[in-house]
Amino acid sequence: MSVLLTLLAALIATGACAYHRTSLRTWALVTIIATLVVGLLAHAPWTMAILLIIELLIAVPLLLVDFRRSQISAPLLKMFAKVTPKLSETEQTALEAGTVGFEGELFSGKPDWHELLKQPKPELSVEEQAFMDGPVEQLCAMIDDWQITHELADLPPNVWEFIKKNRFFGMIIPKQYGGLQFSALAHSAVLQKLNSMSATVASTVAVPNSLGPAELLLHYGSDEQKNHYLPRLAVGEEIPCFALTGPYAGSDATSIPDTGIVCKQIVDGVETLGIRLNFDKRYITLAPVATVVGLAFRMFDPQHLLGDKEDLGITLALLPRSTPGLEIGRRHFPLNVPFQNGPVRGKDIFAPLSVLIGGPHMAGHGWRMLVECLSVGRAISLPSNATGGMRASALATGAYARMRKQFGLAVARFEGVEEALARIGGLTYATAALSRATAAAVDRGEKPAVPSAIAKYHATEWARQIASDTMDVHGGKAVQLGPSNYAGRGWSAVPIAITVEGANIMTRSLMIFGQGAIRCHPYVLKEMQALSITDRDEQLKVFDRLLFNHIGFGISNAVRSLAMGLSGASIGETAGDAYTRRYYRKLDRYSAALALCADVFMGVLGGKLKFKEKLSARLGDVLSYLYIASSMLKQYEDNGRPEADRPFLAWGFHQCMWLIQNALDGAIRNFPVRPVAWLLRALVFPLGRREVPPSDRLGRRVAALLTAPNEALDRLTEWVYTTPTPNNTIGRMKALLPDVIAAEPVDRKFGKALKSGQFKSHDYLEQLVEAQQAGLISEAEADLLRRVREGVFEFISVDDFDTDELRAFKIRPVNSAGD
């Protein structure tokens, strides 16, 4: 027993030091003291002596810095240099382009929650709120999505004109150029509200404010280019598009086959230095109505007119629509959601070097420009559009499920419908928090490359789930297209968002963990960068420090993962209130598990991990759900910890924990080196998989919040257009819902009388008269039932058409943008 006590004391001391990440010197001191004290008290001198010798054999070489560097770190540096895959120029540019925010804490294995909670609450300014209450409300009141999607296949001229006049295309453009200069949060809020009415309108507004000429000019344009284009873009005098994707280069922008050859040509009698462009682009949003085309191509200088380098790399240019030879083709038709979209082509187009964004000195810097701007645009546009659609679906589906009756009950009371409503409510809450978090990161000056990929992927995937649930709950109401169908076009639009700005399969498999593992890890990128240090002594010094910090980091995460797994995440420092404290501890546990698995996977597989896309995707899922859960907790704190929101928070959080567990289990189960996988499973899941999905009881509480007016629902459906105008079915449904609820007890009383055979008439309205005459219901109650029945009938009704009306569908000309 004395031997075991002494050994246990040494292990506990070592584990405690690793858990708290003490220095190597502190570990040696604490472990030696613990061994001495317990060994003497337990009367185990031989065990104590052996342990002390082992501890000294480990500690002394490591604490002698010069010896450690020459005998340990130097050989490891040579080995590291051989096995480390060399980053390509494009990968290096992508890694350097973004910044690391709180996602770096999640990769640390020991997040500092106070760093998250001290971030300022994202809020609209007075000016931004006035824009939401004014022009955005007015634009929503003008939108007739059936007219846009079915009759015109375009925005009507008055809507185009209103968008231009009120500078919707200039939200990101500074005021000095005539733009609105809105925050990313306001940009997101505008898109969410517009998307609650029309995906076509929201997409039209999103593109000029996302990756495109305006943002590129702001960051890289010359003063002359800014002064010329930005004022025109702000007021819609110029409509921009950006041509990146082509038939042979989609998500892999570095493989662009489109070329620009530096050459000289006589223009107006003057020899002009320029580029001869050949390109073929497709899927270019706003191209059919664009007046200025942003273009990505690969630039070559075979005659060395600009310098010694022949392949200058990816370059960006702006071409006016009037450029001779520029061909803007006929429109694409993306899944019956007719935002302006089409191909752009050019053959042997000559353009002066002044068309290059930023001028000739920016030739070859296009990939960096794209990556830096794309992370910002991707963080706002698609997540915001998805969130707006999800919020509207939550409001509409909850109200419809309360109004629609089958078997004498509101369908919201059926457990199958309740399950769908719970997903809608919980995922909408999570996505709203995620969208807000990425917008806030942009407003803090970050370039959130990893969070933007997380937001784009998960917001659009969850929007697909909610669109499916919305269709299921509405049934035939959502299937029959027509002016009264507010769900069908959203269902059609979902796959569009899945495919653009980085297809979701690629985003999940390659980008989230592929960038996050290197960019967010506290040591990996720095170790790789140490290889480029030319001074050998300095290189060894830097590598030695990073290496042993990294080793300590890995040991700490192993211990933390095991300890918190054994305790059920009931130990450790935390934040939040009494309700959320356990949530923060769970995130601590899985943060340590992620950091441990990432280190082991990268250490064992090395460069091969890049090609293990399914493993990479699963670890990316863990990082994603940690980030989403953190965003929900931040939103809960920012809103003042409202008790009413707890069902939404709890459902979303437990769903994230369930998905994290499944992702970790899948990654470990499929890790090719089985002994390593067995060790990881013991450290990550020492008591097995204990997480469970949200319970039926919790789902019932979430569904109840969606089906009745309450403050939590108001917060969940913030930035949905709810004014009960003739064009806004969802707004009118919300306005009627209190009467529907008030009528329920009266309807039950009326139903009992009907079942007992007290009425002679078979007509509902005549039965109401009989019930009133018999004193079963009052006049006010009869009026309430009539009003509710009339209102509900409108919302459960569907449209029908003559065959000739359906055959008459034609796409209108492409120049209907109000020009």
VOKOLVEX-922100 format. One record per residue: x, y, z of N, C-alpha, C in turn. Coordinates in steps of 0.05 Angstrom, whole numbers, plus 5000, padded with zeros to 4 digits. Layout:
! residues N
XYZXYZXYZ;...
This chain:
! residues 819
501649765000500050005000501750255000;503950255015505750485016506950544989;507550334974508750364948506650504929;504250414931502050524914501550814922;501550874948501051154957503251344946;505751254947507951424937507651464907;507151244893506851274864504451444857;502251414872499851574867500351864872;501951924893502552204899504052334876;506052184865507552294843505752344818;504052154813502252184790500252414794;499152444818497252654823498652934820;501152944831502553204829503153264800;503953064785504553104756501953184742;499753044747497253104734496153384741;496453464766495553724775497153944761;499753904758501354104744500654124715;500153884703499353884674496654014671;494753954689492054064686492154364687;493754474705493854764709496054894692;497454734676499554834657501655004671;502854884691505055014704507654994688;509655134695512255114681513654854687;515554784671517054534675518554544702;519554774709520954804735519054744758;516654864756514654824777513854524779;513454404756512754114756514953954770;517454004763519553844776519553884806;519254134815519354194843517054064858;514654104847512253994861512253694862;513053564840513053274838515153154858;517453274858519653174876518753214906;517653444912516753484940514553294947;512553244929510353064935511452774939;513352704923514552434925516052404952;517552604959519052604985517152585009;515252765009513452775033511852525036;510552435015508852195017510551945021;512951935008514751705011515651675040;516351905053517151895080514851825099;512551945094510251885112509251605108;509551495084508551225079510651015085;513051105093515250915100515850735076;516250865052516950715028519550835016;521750795030524250925021525250834994;524950574988526050474963524250584939;521750574943519950674922520450974918;520751114940521351404939523951454924;525951304930528551344917528451294887;527051074880526851004851525351224836;523151314848521551524835523151784833;524651854854526252094853528452084831;529651854828531651814807530351854780;528051734775526651754750525852044744;524852184765524052464761526452634755;528652584768531052744763532152694736;532052434727533052374700531352504678;528852554684527152694665527552994667;527553104692527553394696530253524690;532453404698535053534696535753584667;535653394649536353454621534553664608;532053664616530253854605530654134616;531554154641531954414653534654534646;536554374637539054474627538654554598;538154814593537254904568539154844545;541754904549543654854528543854564520;543854394540543954104535541454014520;539154114529536554044517536554124488;537454364482537354454454539254294436;541654234445543554094428542953804425;542053674447541753384447538853284441;536953464445534153374441532853534419;532953794421531453964402532753964374;535353964373536653974347535953734329;536253484340535353254323532453264316;530753354335527853374329527353584308;528853794308528554004288529053894260;531253734257531853614231529553424222;528553274241526453084234523853244227;523353454241520953614236521153744209;523453834201523853964175523353764152;523953514157523653304136520653234133;519253204155516553104154514453314150;515053564155513153784153512553844124;510053824115509453894087509954184082;511154244059511654524052509054654043;508454884054506055024047506455144019;504355114002504455243976504155543981;504755693960504455983962501556063967;499655923954496855983958495955913987;496955683997496255614025497455814045;499855894040501156084057499656344057;498756434034497256684031494556654046;493256424043490656384056490956394087;493156274097493556264126494256544137;495656704122496456964131494357174127;492357114111490357314104488457384126;487657184142485657224163486957284190;485157324209486057364237484757144254;485657124279484656924297483257074320;480757004325479257114347478756914369;476356894379475856714401476056424393;475856364368476256084359478955984367;480956164369483556074379483455974408;481756104424481456014452480255734452;478355684435477055424434479055204426;481055284411483155084403485255054424;485155214445487255214465486954984486;484554874488484054674509483454794536;483655054538483055194563482055474557;479655494546478655764537478455964560;479156204554478756424574476056544568;474056464583471256554578470956854584;472556954601472357244606473057414581;474857304564475457434539473057454521;471457244522468957244506466957434517;466457414543464257564556464857864558;467357944557467958224558467758364531;467358214510466958334484464358494485;464358734472461958904474459558774461;457158834471454758724460454258854432;453858694411453258804385450558944385;450559194377447959354377447959534353;445659584342445359774320445560064331;446760234315446760524322444060644318;443660884327441161024323440561054293;442661124278442261164249441560894236;442860684244442360424232439560324239;438660364264435960284271433860454256;434460704251432660874236432460764207;434660674196434560554169432860304169;433160144190431459894192428559964194;427960174210425060244214423960414191;425760524174424860684152425060544125;427260594111427560474084427260174082;428260024102427959734101425059654104;423659774122420759714125419259794099;419960014088418660104064419159914040;421659824038422359644017420859374020;420759274045419259034050416359064043;415159294048412359344041411959344011;413959393996413759403966414059123953;415058933968415858673956413458493952;413158403928411158203921412757963909;413357773926415257563917414157393895;411457353894410357203872410657353846;410357613846410757773822413657753814;415557763833418357753827419157483816;418257273829419257003821417756873798;415156943795413556803775412756973751;412057223757411057393735413257543720;415157653735417257823722419957673720;420357483738423057363740425157583744;424457783759426258013764424858193784;426358373796425158583812423758773794;421458873803420059083787421659343787;421259503766422859753765422759933789;420359953802420160123826421860023849;422159753851423859643872426759693866;427659653842430359713834430960013841;429160183833429660473837429860543867;428060413883428060473912430760373924;431660133916434160033927436460213920;436560313896438760493888438560763903;436160873902435761143914436461143944;435860933958436360923987439060783994;440760753974443460673978443760393991;441960213985442259943995444759803984;445759893961448159773949450659903962;450260103979452560243990452860214020;451859994031451959964060454859954071;456759834055459459814065461260044056;460160224039461760444028461760674048;464160794053464261014072462661254064;461861414083460261654077461661854060;464361864061465762054045465462004015;464561754008464061683981460961663975;459461753994456561753991455161504000;456561324013455361074023454161104050;453160884061451860894087453860834110;456060694104458160634123456960494148;455360284143454160134164456059934177;455459864201456859644214456159374201;457759174206457158904196454558804208;453958884233451458794246449058914231;449159174224446959294210446759174182;448959124169448958984143447458714146;448158564167446858314171443858344177;443158544193440358584200438658654176;439758814158438258894134437758644117;439858484113439458244096437558044109;437558014135435757834148432857924144;432358174147429558274144428658244115;430358314096429658284068429157994061;430757814072430457534065427957414077;426857534098424357444109422057494090;422557664070420457724050421157604022;423657604015424457513988427357453986;427957193980430757123976431957263952;430357323932431357453909432257743915;430657883930431458163938433858153956;433857973975436157963994438757893979;438657713960441057643945441957873928;440058023917440758253900442258463916;441358513941442558713958445258603970;445358343975447658233988450258253971;449958193946452358163929454058423927;452958653922454658893920455958963947;454858853969455958913996457758684006;458058483990459758253997462358263980;463358033974465758023957465158143930;466358363923465858493898467458743895;466858893874468459133868468659333891;466359383905466459593926468459523948;468259273958470059193980472959183971;473359083947476059063936477259343932;475659523922476559803918477259933945;475559883965476060003991478759924003;479459673999481859574011484359613993;483959603967486359583950486259783927;484059913922483860093899485560343902;486360453879487760703879485860933886;486861153894485161383900483361463876;484561453852483061513828480761323824;481261063828479160863825476960903846;477760953871475860993892474061233886;475361453879473761693874471961673850;472661503831470961473808468661283813;469261043824467260833825465560843850;466760893873465260863898462761043900;462961293893460461453894458261353875;459061243852457161143833455960873843;457660713856456660453867454760503890;455360703906453660763930450760823923;450360963901447561043894446460883871;447760663864446660493843447060593815;448560803812449160893785450760693770;452460553785453860323774452860073789;452359863775451559603788453859413784;454959303805457459143803456758843802;458558693791458658403794461558323796;462058083805464857993806465057713794;466657683773466857443757469257283767;468757073782470856893792470556613782;468156493784467756213778467556173748;468755953738468555883710468055583707;467655493683467155203679469255023689;471755113690474054933698475255013724;474155213738475255303764472955413780;472055243799469855323816471055413843;470855233863471955293889474955323889;476255193870479255203868479955453851;479855683863480355923848483255943839;485055793852487855813843488355673816;486355523807486655393781485355543758;484855803762483555963742484955943715;483555853694484755833667484656093651;483156293662482756543647485356703649;486156833627488756953625488657243617;490757383625491257653616494157683608;494757733583497457743573498358033571;500458113584501458383582502458433553;501558653541502458703514502059003508;502759093484502359363476500459363451;498859573450496959593428496459893422;496059953397495460233390492560293396;492060483414489360573421489160863416;487260933398486961223390489561343381;491061193366493561293354495861293374;495461193398497661203418498260913427;500860843427501660583437501160563467;499560363474498660343502499460073513;500560083538501259833552498759733566;498059483561495659373574495759073575;493358943576493158653578491058563558;491658333546489758203528488457973543;485758003547484257823565482757613550;482757373560481057153550479857013575;477257003576476056893600473256793594;472356603610469656493608468656433636;466756593646465756573673462756503673;461856383695459056313697458156343726;455556333730454356363757454856633769;455056843753455957103763453457263770;452957303796450657443806450757743798;448657843788448258123778449558163751;450857973740452158013714450258113692;447758003690446058103668445358403670;445458523694444758803696447258973704;449558843706451958983716452859193696;453959413706455159613690458159613693;459159473713462059443717462559163727;464559033714465058743719467758713732;467758613757470258533770471158273758;473658233753474658003739477157893753;477257623757479657493767480857323744;483457353740484757203719487657163726;489057003711491856963715493457133695;495357283706496657483689499457383682;500157413656502757333646504157563632;506757563634508357773621510557643605;509957513582512057363567514157543556;513557793550515557973538517058133559;516458083585517758213607517458513605;515058603598514558893596514259023624;513658863644513358973671515658893690;517258693682519358603700520458333690;521958203708523257953701521357713703;519257733718517557503724515457473701;515157223692513257173670510457113680;510256923700507656863711507257033736;505657243733505257433754503157333775;501557143767499557033786496857143783;495057073801492257163800492157463804;490557593787490357883787487457963784;486658193794483958283793483758543778;481558573762481158813746478258883747;477659133739474959243736474559323707;472559203694471959263666469259393664;469059633652466459743647464959573627;462259573629460659403611461159483582;461859733577462259833550464959743538;466559593553469159503542468759343517;469959423494469659273469470358973472;468558803464469058513465467958373490;467158533510466058413534463258313529;462858063533460257933528458957843554;456657963560455057873582452757703570;452757443577450957253563448157263574;446557073565443857053574443756963603;441456983615441256933644441256633650;442456563673441956313685439356333700;438256103709435656103723435955923748;437056033770437655863793435155773809;434255533802432155403817429655573822;428855713801426455873802426556103823;428956173830429356403848430956603831;429556783817430756913794432357173800;434257153819436057383822437757383797;438557623789440057653764442757503766;443157313747445457143748445957043720;448457043712449056963684452056943679;452756873654455556843646456757103636;459357113638460957333627463257213612;463757313587465857203571467357433557;469757363549471257553533473457413518;473957493493476057373477477757593465;480257583471482257783460481358073466;480358113490479658393498482258533507;482658773496484958933505483959143524;485459163547484759363567487359483578;487359743583489759863594490259763623;492759793632493459693658491959843680;490860073674489360223694486860073704;485959863689483659723699484359533722;486959483727487659313749486959443776;485659303793484859413819487359473835;487759723842490159813856492359893837;492059853811494059933792496059703786;497959753769499859543760501459413783;502059563804503659453825502159233841;499459213837497959003851497558753833;498858753810498758523793499958283808;498458053807499457813820498557783849;497257993860496457983888493457913891;492257813870489357773870488457553889;490057343893489257133911489157233939;491157383947491157503974488757693978;488157853958485958033959483357893962;483057673946480557513948480257383975;482357263985482157114010481457314033;482857534033482357734055479557844055;478557894031475758004029473657794032;474257554022472257344022471457274051;473457274069472857194096470857384109;470957634101469057834112466357804099;466257784072463757754058462357494065;463857274068462657024074461457024102;462657184120461657194148458957334150;458257494129455757654131453557544113;454057534087451957504067450257254070;451457024066449856774067448956704095;450556734116449456684143447056874149;447257124141445057304147442557234131;442857174106440557094090439256834101;440956644109439856394120438456454146;439656624163438356684189435656824185;435557014167433057144162430856954153;431556764136429556564127428756384150;430656304167430056134190428256274210;428856524216427156674234424256694224;424056754198421356774187419956504188;421356284182420256014183419255954212;420856024232420155974259417556114266;417356364258414856524264412456404250;412856354224410556264207409755984215;411655794220410955524225409655494253;410655644272409455634299406555734298;406055954284403356064282401555874266;402555774244400855594227400155344243;402055224258401554984273399455024295;399255274305397255334325394555374312;394555474288391955534274390755294260;392555124248391554904232390654674251;388254574246387154364263386754104247;387253884260386553624250385553454273;383453294268382353124290381553294314;380653544308379753724329381853844346;384453804339386653914354388454084336;389654294348391754434333394054244328;395154244303397154054296399654094313;399954324326402254374343402354184367;400054064373399853894397400553604390;400953544364401853274357404853254362;405753034373408553014381410453014356;409552904334411152914310411653194301;409553364301409853644294411553794315;411053724340412553844362415553794359;416253564350419153504345420353684324;418853724302419753904281419954184291;417954274306417954544317420354584335;421054384351423354404369425954444353;426254294331428654334314428654614303;426354704294426254974282427055184302;425855174326426555364347429355354356;430355114362433055084373435255154352;434855064328436855124307436855424299;434455544299434255824293435755994314;435355914340436756064361439756034358;440755794352443555744348444655904324;443255894302444156034278444156334281;442156434295442056724300444456814317;445156654336447456714353450056704337;450256504319452656474302452856704283;450656784271450757004252451557264266;450457304289451157544305454057544313;455157314320457957294329459857354306;459357254282461157314260460957604252;458557724253458358004246459858174267;459658104293461058244314464058224310;465057994301467857954296468858144274;467258174253468058364232468058644243;466058714259465958994270468259044289;469458834301471758874318474358904302;474158894276476458924258477858664251;476558434258477758174251477158104222;478757924212478157804186477757504192;475357434199474857174211474656944191;476956854181476956654161475656394170;476356294193475256044203472356074212;471656274228468856314236467056364212;468056494191466356544168465756284153;467756104152467155844140465255684157;465555694184463655564202460855674198;460655934196457956064194456655994167;458256014146457155954120456155664118;457755474127456955194125454555134143;454755194169452655104187450055264184;450255524178447755674175446255574151;447555514129446155424105445255134108;446754974122445854694126443454684145;443554844166441254844184438854984171;439355174154437055284139435755074121;437354894111436154674095434454494113;435354434137433854274156431154414163;431354674169428954814177427054844154;428054884130426354904106424854634103;426154414107424854154105422754124127;423354194152421354174173419054364168;419554594158417454784152415554664131;416654554110415054424090413354194101;414554034119413153814131410853894148;411254104164409054194182406854324166;407454474145405454604129404054414109;405454194102404254004084403454124057;400954064048400054164022400054464020;399754604042399854894041402454994029;404654864035407254954026407954843998;406554633990407254513964406054663941;403654773945402254913923403355193920;404855243899405955503895403755703888;404255953895402356163889402856403907;401356613904401856863920401656813950;400056623958399656583987401656383999;403356273983405356083993407956234000;408556234026410956384036413256194042;412855934037414955734044416355614020;414855583998415955433975418455543963;418555813960420955923947423455903966;422955913992425155874010426255594008;424555404005425455124001427055103975;426155233954427555233929430355363931;430455573947432955733948435155603964;434455413982436455304000438855183985;438555013965440854903952442755103939;441655343932443355543921445455633941;444455693965446355773986448355553993;447455303991449255083997451655083977;451255163953453355133932455155363929;454355613936455855843929457855923951;459756103944461756203962463255973977;463955763961465255533973463155323978;463055123961460954913964461254783992;458954714004459054624032460754374037;460754194018462353954022465354034025;466154204007468954294008469454464033;467654634040467954804064468354634089;466754424092466954254115469354074114;469953964091472053764089474853884089;475154124078477754234074478354484090;476354654093476954924102476854964132;474754864145474354924174476654824190;477154564190479454454206482054494191;481954484164484454514149485854774155;484254994157485355254164485555284194;483455184208483355224237485655084252;486354844243488454684257491054834257;491654974235494255114234493955404244;491855534235491555814241490855854271;489155684283488255724310490055594331;491555394322493355244342495455434352;495955434378497855624390500755584381;501455344370504255294364504855194336;502955054323503654924297504655124276;503255334272504055524251506655654258;507055714284509555844292511955644289;511455394293513555194289514255174259;512255174243512755164214514255414205;513455644216514855894208517755894218;518255754240521055744250522955614230;521855444213523555314193524755514173;523455744170524355944151526456134163;527056114189529056284201531856204191;533356384181535956324168538156294188;538056444210540156424231539756154246;541655974244541255704255540955714286;542555874299542355884328539656004337;538856214323536256334330533956134323;534255994301532155804293531855584314;534155474324534055264344532955374370;533655614377532655734402529555764401;528555864379525655904376524255634375;525355444359524055184357524055034383;526255054398526354924424524155024443;523855284444521855404461519055314453;518455324427515855254417515354954421;517354784416517054504418516254414446;517754514466517154424493514554554504;513954784495511354894502509154724490;509654634465507654464451507354194465;509554074473509453824487507853854513;508454064528506954114553504054164547;503454304526500654354517499254094512;500553904497499253654491498753484516;500753474534500453324559498153444576;498153704577495953844592493253774581;492953774555490353714543489553424548;491453244548490852964554489752944582;491153064601490353054629487653194633;487353424621484853574625482453414612;482953304589480753144576479952904594;481952764605481352534622480052624647;481052824660479952914686477053014683;476653174663473853274659472053064649;473052864634471452644626470652464649;472452414668471852254691469952394710;470052664711468352814729465752894717;465352824691462852914678462853214674;465253334670465453624666464253784689;464653684713463553814737465753964753;468253974742470354114756471454334738;473054504749474454704733473354984737;474955174728474055454728471855494708;470255694712467955734694467056024694;464856074680463756334679460656304678;459256524674456456514671454956514698;452356454697450756444721450356154730;448756114751448355844761447155654740;445655764721444355604701446355514680;448155694672449955634649452655534657;453355524684455955454692456755174682;454854984683455454714673455954714643;454754904628455254914600458154994593;459155194608461855274603463855054610;463254894630465054674637464954454616;462654404604462554214582464254314559;464154564553465754674531468754654538;469454694563472254654571473154364565;471454184572472153894567472653844538;470753924521471053854493473054034478;473654264489475854424479478554274483;478854154507481253994512481353754494;479053624490478953384473479653454444;478653674435479253754407482253814404;483453964423486254024422487953774423;487153584440488653334442488553174416;486053144405485752984381487153114357;486953384355488253524334491353484334;492453504358495353464361496153184353;494652984363495352704357494952644327;492752734316492252684288494452804270;495153064276497253194260499953064265;500552984290503052874297503452604284;501352434284501652164274501452154243;499552304232499052294204500652494188;501552714201503052914187501553034163;502953054141501753174117499553004105;499452744112497252574101494552654112;494452794134491952884145490353054125;491853204109490553374089488753214070;489452974066487952804047485952624061;485952624088483952484103481552674109;480052724088478052934089475852874109;475152624112472952554130473852594160;476352524165477352574192477552874197;478553024178478753314180475953434183;474053334169471353444171470153404198;470653174210469553114237470853294258;473453334256474653514275473753804271;473253874245472154134239469354164251;467853954252465153964264465454024294;467453904307467753954336468354254341;470254354325470854644328468454814322;466854734302464554894294462454904317;461854664329459854654349460754794375;463354784380464454934403464055234399;464555324374464255604368461255684369;459455524358456655584358455555594387;456355394403455455384431456455634446;458955714441459955954454458456204445;457656204420456156434409453356444423;452156214428449556214441449856324470;451956234484452356334511452856634512;454356734492454857024491452257164486;450557064468448057194462446257194487;446256974501444656954526445557164546;448257194549449357404567448657684558;448957734532448457994521445558084525;443757894524440957954527440057974556;441957954574441257984602440357734616;441257504605440657234617437657194620;436057234599433157214602432356924607;430856884629429956614635428156504613;426656674600424756584579426256454556;428856524551430356414529431656144535;431556054559433055824567432255564552;429755524545429155284529430555294502;430655524489432055544464435055494468;436255614488439055584494439655294500;438055174518438554894526438354704503;436354734486435954554463438454584444;439154824437441354874419443954774431;444354814457446854734469447154424470;445054294480445154004481445453874454;444153994434444553894407447453914398;448754144404451554174398453353974412;452753924438454353724453454053444442;451553374434451053114422452553084396;452553294380453953294354456953284358;457953424378460853414384461653134392;460153014409460752734418460852554394;458852574376458752394353461052444334;461852704331464052764313466752654324;467152694350469552584363469652284361;467352154367467251864365467851774337;466651904317467151824290470051864281;471352074291474052124284475951914296;475451854322477151664336476651384325;474151314320473351054310474750994283;475051204267476151164240479051244237;480351294260483251364258484851114250;486551134230487750884219489750744237;490950884256492950754274491450674299;490650414300488750324320489750354349;492250284356493150324384492850614393;493450804375493151084382490251154386;488551034369485651084372484650974399;485650744407484750634433485550814456;487950924455488951104476487251364476;486651464452485051714451482251664462;481051434456478451384467478451374497;480551254509480751244538480951524550;482351704536482751974547480352154542;479052114519476752294512474152194524;473751934523471251814533471851604555;472951694577473751494598471351344610;468951474610466551344620464551284598;465551284573463751234550462451494541;460751464521459351694509456851744526;456851974540454652034559452852254549;453552394528451852604518449352484505;447152624508444652544495443452784481;441852724460440552954446438453084463;437453314455435453454471433053274477;432053284501429853104509427153194497;425253004496422553064487421353284504;421853274529420653474547421753754540;424353774535425454034528424354124501;424153934482423054004456420254104458;418653994477415954094481415954384490;417754454507417954734517418754924494;420554834477421354994454419055034435;417554814429415254834411413155024422;412755014448410755184461411455484457;414055544458414955824454414355924426;414455734406413955814379410955864373;409255754389406455754382404755944398;405956134411404456334426406156584429;404956824429406457074433407957074459;410557144459412057164484414657304477;416057394498418457554494420657394482;420857144488422956974476422556944446;420056914438419556894409420157164395;419557384409420157644397423157674392;424757584411427657604408428557414386;427357174385428156974365427557074337;425357214334424557304307425157604302;427057704316428057974312428858004282;428258234271429058294243427558134222;425158034230423357924211421258144205;420558174180418558374173415758264182;414658394202412158294214409858484211;410158714198407958894194405758754178;403258754188401158604175400058734150;401758774130400958894105399758684086;398358774065397158584047399158394034;401658474031403658304018405058124038;404358134064405957994084404057804099;403857564089402157354102403157294130;405757274133406857204159406157414180;406357664172405657884190402657874198;400957804180398157794186397557544203;398957334199398657094217399457164245;401657304248402457384275400457564289;399257744273397257924284394757774293;394057554279391657404285392057204308;394557124313395056914332393956964360;394057194372392757234398389757174398;388357244376385557184375385156884373;386856744358386656454355386956324383;388856414399389256304425386856374443;385856624442383656704458381156544451;380956454426378556314417378556024424;380855914432381055624437379155524459;378955654483377055554503374155574493;373555784479370855824468370255604448;372255544431371955344411371455064423;372855014446372454754459369654734470;368654954481365854954492363854914469;364455054447362755024423362854734412;365254624412365654344402364154144418;364054174444362553984461359653994454;358554234451355754254444355154134416;357054164398356654054371356653744373;358553624388358653334390356153224404;354953374422352653274436350053304420;350353414395348053424377346053644384;346953864395345154084403344354264380;345654234357345054424335343654274313;341754414300340354294278341754344251;343054574249344354654224347054494221;347754464195350354354189352354564179;351454814179353255034170354455164195;357055214194358455314217357355584227;356955764209356056034217353256014229;351555854218348855814229348955674256;350855494259351155364285352055564307;353655764299354455974318352056124327;350256184308347756334316346156164335;345855904330344355734348345755724376;348355704376349755694402349355954418;349356174404348956434417346156454428;344156364411341356384420340856194443;342255974444341855784467343355874492;344856094490346356184513348956034519;349755874499352255714503354755894501;354556084483356756284480355556564478;357156764485356257034484356457144456;355357384452355657514426358557574419;360057664439362857724435364457464428;363757244441365056994435364356894407;361856934399361156854372362557024351;362857284356364357454338367257374337;368357294359371157214360371556954343;369756764346369956514330369656574300;367856754293367456824265370056944254;371057134269373457284259375857094256;376156914275378456724274378056524251;375656434248375156234226375756364199;374856614196375256754171378256804166;379656894187382456944185384056694179;383556484194385056234191384556114164;382056144153381456034127383356144106;383956404108385756524089388556394090;389456334114392156234117392455934111;390255784112390455504105389655454076;388655664063387855634035390355634017;389955513993392155503974391155623947;393055683929392355813904391755613882;390255703863389755533839389855713814;390255593791390655743767389355613743;388655773723388055663697390555563684;390255363667392655253654394055463637;392555643625393755843608395556033625;394756083650396356253668399056123673;399055863677401655733682403355723657;402055683634403655683609404755953602;403656163613404456433606407056513619;408256353636410756423650413056463630;414156703630416456763613418356933628;420956903623422957083635422957343619;422757563633422857823620425657893611;425958093594428658173585430458243608;433058223603435058263625435458553632;434358743616434959023622432659153637;431358993654429059103669429859203697;432359283700433259373726432659663732;430759773717430060053722431960243709;433660143691435560323678434260473655;
